[in-house]
Amino acid sequence: MLDRDVVQEFIEESFEENEIRIPKAIKILDLTEAFCLYIEDDYYEWLKDNYNSFFEDLDWNLIKERIQHYKKTFKENFAN
């Protein structure tokens, strides 16, 4: 799901900014993969929670209101 190259670059830049060195016994690819899996697991749970709250009681009128709200706020993200 996540772009591992982007995540690795993020980790490397963040560590450099914070003057953190990765121990030699830990490979950057292993660290990146573990971090990605950690994020994806959390992301999936977050997605399920938000799905449940957005579609709570499946009130289509409320959903239409939400769509209109987000269309006004973020027009560039919606198809015409």
TADASUL-V339914 format. One record per pair of residues at least 6 apart in sequence whose ideal C-beta (glycine too) atoms are under 7 Angstrom apart, sorted by the first residue. I is the first residue (numbers start at 1). J is the second residue. If there is no record, write none. Layout:
i->I j->J
i->I j->J
This chain:
i->1 j->40
i->2 j->36
i->2 j->39
i->2 j->40
i->4 j->32
i->4 j->33
i->4 j->36
i->7 j->32
i->7 j->35
i->7 j->36
i->8 j->28
i->8 j->32
i->11 j->31
i->11 j->32
i->11 j->35
i->15 j->22
i->22 j->28
i->22 j->31
i->71 j->78
